[in-house]
Amino acid sequence: MGVVYHGNYAQYLEMGRVEWLRSFGISYKNMEENGVMLPVISLSINFKKSAVYDDLITVVTKLKKTPSVRIEFDYEIYNEDNEILGDANTVLVFMDMVKKRPIKCPDYILEHLENL
């Protein structure tokens, strides 16, 4: 069909989230090494226009509010002509990898986000 498969957008959001966290000195790898995982518990996407093959896209990622047990992000997805392709929202929960139970956002993450 010449357009990007809708399921790929979840991966784009993950890339936006990972890079957003990295910009604050937080890496998923280090979080997991410290026993914390962040599974997605909610994902919604509003498609406005299709991305086509070879489009360069930009994902703008914003933290919705200070994290607690949950962390919530809003996104806007643009093509290379700066046309909005869609907007999205994800909610993730901080989980102890061993106990498989929700936990409060680790203090070291909150410290990195203090100056937002």
Secondary structure, DSSP 4 states (H G I P E B T S, - for coil): --B--TTHHHHHHHHHHHHHHHTTT--HHHHHHTTEE--EEEEEEEE-S--BTT---EEEEEE-S--SSEEEEEEEEE-TT--EEEEEEEEEE-EETTTTEE-PPPHHHHHHHTT-
